Amino acid sequence: MTGPLTGLHALVTGAGRGIGAVIARTLAGAGADVTLLGRSRADLDSVAAELGAVRRNCQVADVADAESVRIAVAAARAAVGPITLLVNNAGQALSAPLGTTSEALWQSMLSVNLTGTFLCMRECLPDMLQAGFGRIVNIASTAGLVGYPYVSAYCASKHGVIGLTRAVALETARRNITVNAVCPGYTDTDLVRTAVANITAKTGRGAAQALEELVAHNPQRRLVTPEEVADTVRWLCLRSSASITGQSVAVAGGEVM
């Protein structure tokens, strides 16, 4: 298989389901070799089986644990070669008013969403520096660009991802490495379906009404599709996207401008 990403090795975290799985398929479709990283071997193997003729590798790891990340990245490098594309997609989203946000919930959001992004960047960046080429795409959220009520910990973690993205983009600006964030709005994934179920359980509203509340944030009055997010990631990974760095690209139907 050949394509615009042929010869590049992409590591995608949270690749066993949802947006991460679609990103893995999209990058493979563009010719990249792909390492899928996540917590469920069965989910990773299922996605890997759909990636066609490219080289693919699966690594089970916890992105919030430094040693787990180090071992997984080293194994991916040994199996497929130096990592030149990194997509930090693994994340969690939990909600609570600030007054009832526990330290455990707070730390969970920071550990997975922010620290996990940092750890994976730190482990993969040396390969890119050695190669003289790299593309890092961090999946943030519109919650990294604006505030939303009842998700203060999630917002804080995603704002942190965007700050980290900007800082590392400047550090690597002269090394042919770009670092960008993609910020989806409400997307048609299990996370949104869980959010709808939570709204229904807490308020007694029907599922359709709960979904309408979420969709109302998007001026196009619809959910973003995972494919739209994945196509944006693919674009940022292209060799021809070399001038785009330090950016936070909202994929949200005009919700954030």
C-alpha positions as CSV (number, residue, x, y, z in Angstrom):
1,M,0.0,0.0,0.0
2,T,1.3,3.4,-0.9
3,G,0.0,6.9,0.0
4,P,1.1,10.3,1.3
5,L,2.1,8.8,4.6
6,T,4.0,5.8,3.2
7,G,7.3,5.3,5.0
8,L,6.1,6.8,8.3
9,H,5.3,5.0,11.5
10,A,2.3,6.3,13.4
11,L,1.6,5.5,17.1
12,V,-2.0,6.2,18.0
13,T,-3.1,6.0,21.6
14,G,-6.6,5.0,22.6
15,A,-6.8,3.2,19.3
16,G,-9.0,0.3,20.3
17,R,-12.3,2.2,19.8
18,G,-14.1,5.4,18.9
19,I,-12.1,8.3,17.4
20,G,-8.8,6.5,18.0
21,A,-9.8,3.5,15.9
22,V,-11.0,5.7,13.1
23,I,-7.7,7.6,13.2
24,A,-5.7,4.4,13.0
25,R,-7.7,3.2,10.0
26,T,-7.4,6.6,8.3
27,L,-3.6,6.8,8.7
28,A,-3.2,3.3,7.5
29,G,-5.3,4.1,4.5
30,A,-2.9,6.9,3.7
31,G,0.0,4.4,3.8
32,A,1.4,4.8,7.3
33,D,2.5,1.8,9.3
34,V,0.5,1.9,12.6
35,T,1.1,1.0,16.2
36,L,-2.2,0.8,18.1
37,L,-1.8,1.5,21.8
38,G,-4.6,1.0,24.4
39,R,-5.8,-0.9,27.4
40,S,-7.7,-3.8,25.7
41,R,-5.8,-6.3,23.6
42,A,-9.0,-7.6,22.1
43,D,-10.1,-4.2,20.9
44,L,-6.6,-3.4,19.5
45,D,-6.4,-6.7,17.7
46,S,-9.9,-6.2,16.2
47,V,-8.9,-2.8,14.8
48,A,-5.5,-4.0,13.6
49,A,-7.2,-6.7,11.6
50,E,-8.9,-4.0,9.5
51,L,-5.7,-2.0,8.6
52,G,-4.9,-3.7,5.3
53,A,-1.4,-4.3,4.0
54,V,0.5,-1.8,6.1
55,R,2.7,-3.0,9.0
56,R,0.7,-2.9,12.3
57,N,1.6,-3.5,15.9
58,C,-0.5,-3.5,19.1
59,Q,0.8,-2.4,22.5
60,V,-1.2,-2.7,25.7
61,A,-0.3,0.2,28.0
62,D,-1.5,2.8,30.5
63,V,-0.6,6.2,29.1
64,A,-0.7,7.7,32.7
65,D,2.1,5.4,33.8
66,A,5.6,6.4,32.7
67,E,7.2,3.0,32.7
68,S,4.2,1.4,30.9
69,V,4.6,4.1,28.2
70,R,8.4,3.6,28.0
71,I,8.1,-0.1,27.5
72,A,5.3,0.2,24.9
73,V,7.1,2.8,22.8
74,A,10.3,0.7,22.9
75,A,8.5,-2.4,21.8
76,A,6.7,-0.5,19.0
77,R,10.1,0.9,17.8
78,A,11.6,-2.5,17.8
79,A,8.7,-4.1,15.9
80,V,8.0,-1.4,13.3
81,G,10.8,1.2,13.4
82,P,11.3,4.8,14.7
83,I,8.0,6.6,15.4
84,T,7.6,9.7,13.2
85,L,3.8,10.3,13.7
86,L,2.2,10.4,17.2
87,V,-1.5,10.9,17.8
88,N,-2.3,11.4,21.5
89,N,-6.0,10.4,21.5
90,A,-6.4,8.4,24.8
91,G,-8.6,10.3,27.2
92,Q,-11.3,10.3,29.8
93,A,-14.3,12.6,30.4
94,L,-16.0,12.6,33.8
95,S,-18.4,15.3,35.0
96,A,-19.2,16.8,38.4
97,P,-19.9,20.3,39.8
98,L,-16.7,21.8,41.2
99,G,-18.0,21.4,44.8
100,T,-18.4,17.7,44.5
101,T,-15.3,17.1,42.3
102,S,-13.1,14.7,44.3
103,E,-9.4,14.7,44.3
104,A,-9.5,11.3,42.7
105,L,-11.7,12.6,39.8
106,W,-9.4,15.6,39.4
107,Q,-6.2,13.5,39.3
108,S,-7.8,11.0,36.9
109,M,-8.5,13.7,34.4
110,L,-5.1,15.2,34.6
111,S,-3.3,11.8,34.6
112,V,-4.9,10.4,31.5
113,N,-5.6,13.5,29.5
114,L,-2.6,15.7,30.2
115,T,0.2,13.6,31.8
116,G,-0.5,10.8,29.3
117,T,0.0,13.2,26.4
118,F,3.2,14.5,28.0
119,L,4.6,11.0,28.6
120,C,4.0,9.8,25.1
121,M,5.4,13.0,23.5
122,R,8.5,12.6,25.7
123,E,9.1,9.0,24.6
124,C,8.5,9.5,20.9
125,L,10.1,12.9,20.3
126,P,13.7,11.5,20.3
127,D,12.9,9.3,17.2
128,M,11.6,12.4,15.4
129,L,14.6,14.5,16.3
130,Q,16.9,11.7,15.0
131,A,14.9,11.4,11.8
132,G,14.7,15.1,11.2
133,F,10.9,14.8,10.8
134,G,7.9,14.4,12.9
135,R,4.2,15.1,13.3
136,I,2.5,15.2,16.7
137,V,-1.2,15.6,16.9
138,N,-2.9,15.9,20.3
139,I,-6.6,15.3,20.5
140,A,-7.9,18.0,22.8
141,S,-11.4,19.2,22.8
142,T,-13.4,22.4,22.4
143,A,-13.2,22.2,26.3
144,G,-9.6,23.1,25.8
145,L,-10.6,26.4,24.2
146,V,-13.6,27.4,26.2
147,G,-15.2,26.5,29.5
148,Y,-18.2,24.3,30.1
149,P,-20.1,23.9,33.4
150,Y,-19.8,20.7,35.4
151,V,-16.6,19.5,33.7
152,S,-14.0,21.7,35.4
153,A,-11.4,18.9,35.7
154,Y,-11.9,17.9,32.1
155,C,-11.6,21.5,30.9
156,A,-8.5,22.0,33.0
157,S,-6.8,18.9,31.6
158,K,-7.7,19.9,28.0
159,H,-6.6,23.5,28.4
160,G,-3.3,22.0,29.7
161,V,-3.0,19.9,26.5
162,I,-3.2,23.0,24.4
163,G,-0.6,24.8,26.4
164,L,1.7,21.8,26.2
165,T,1.1,21.7,22.4
166,R,2.1,25.3,22.0
167,A,5.2,25.0,24.1
168,V,6.6,21.9,22.4
169,A,5.7,23.4,18.9
170,L,8.1,26.2,19.7
171,E,10.8,23.9,21.0
172,T,10.7,21.9,17.8
173,A,9.9,24.6,15.2
174,R,13.3,24.5,13.5
175,R,13.5,20.7,13.5
176,N,10.9,19.8,10.8
177,I,8.6,18.6,13.6
178,T,5.1,20.0,14.0
179,V,2.9,19.8,17.1
180,N,-0.8,20.6,16.8
181,A,-4.0,20.0,18.7
182,V,-7.4,18.9,17.2
183,C,-10.4,20.1,19.2
184,P,-13.6,18.2,18.4
185,G,-16.9,19.3,19.6
186,Y,-19.5,16.7,20.7
187,T,-18.7,13.7,18.5
188,D,-20.7,10.6,17.7
189,T,-18.8,8.2,20.1
190,D,-19.5,6.1,23.2
191,L,-18.5,9.1,25.3
192,V,-21.4,11.1,24.0
193,R,-23.8,8.2,24.3
194,T,-22.6,7.9,28.0
195,A,-23.2,11.6,28.4
196,V,-26.8,11.2,27.1
197,A,-27.4,8.4,29.4
198,N,-26.2,10.4,32.4
199,I,-28.4,13.4,31.5
200,T,-31.4,11.1,31.1
201,A,-30.7,9.4,34.5
202,K,-30.2,12.7,36.4
203,T,-32.9,14.8,34.8
204,G,-35.6,12.3,33.7
205,R,-35.5,13.7,30.2
206,G,-35.7,11.4,27.2
207,A,-32.6,10.4,25.3
208,A,-33.7,12.4,22.2
209,Q,-34.1,15.6,24.3
210,A,-30.8,15.0,26.1
211,L,-29.0,14.6,22.8
212,E,-30.6,17.7,21.5
213,E,-29.1,19.6,24.5
214,L,-25.6,18.5,23.4
215,V,-26.2,19.1,19.7
216,A,-27.4,22.6,20.5
217,H,-23.8,23.6,21.1
218,N,-23.0,23.1,17.5
219,P,-24.3,25.8,15.1
220,Q,-24.8,23.0,12.5
221,R,-27.1,21.2,15.0
222,R,-25.4,17.9,14.6
223,L,-22.7,15.7,16.1
224,V,-19.3,15.7,14.6
225,T,-18.3,12.4,13.0
226,P,-15.2,10.5,14.0
227,E,-14.2,10.5,10.4
228,E,-14.1,14.3,10.3
229,V,-11.7,14.3,13.2
230,A,-9.6,11.6,11.6
231,D,-9.4,13.5,8.3
232,T,-8.1,16.6,10.2
233,V,-5.5,14.5,11.9
234,R,-4.4,13.0,8.6
235,W,-4.0,16.5,7.1
236,L,-1.8,17.6,9.9
237,C,0.4,14.5,9.5
238,L,1.1,15.2,5.9
239,R,4.7,16.2,4.9
240,S,3.1,19.2,3.1
241,S,1.6,20.5,6.4
242,A,5.0,21.6,7.6
243,S,4.0,25.2,8.2
244,I,1.1,24.4,10.5
245,T,2.4,24.1,14.0
246,G,1.2,25.2,17.5
247,Q,-2.4,25.4,16.3
248,S,-5.6,24.2,17.9
249,V,-8.0,23.2,15.1
250,A,-11.6,23.2,16.2
251,V,-13.7,20.5,14.5
252,A,-17.0,21.7,15.9
253,G,-19.3,23.1,13.2
254,G,-18.6,26.7,14.1
255,E,-19.1,26.3,17.9
256,V,-15.7,27.9,18.5
257,M,-14.3,30.6,16.3
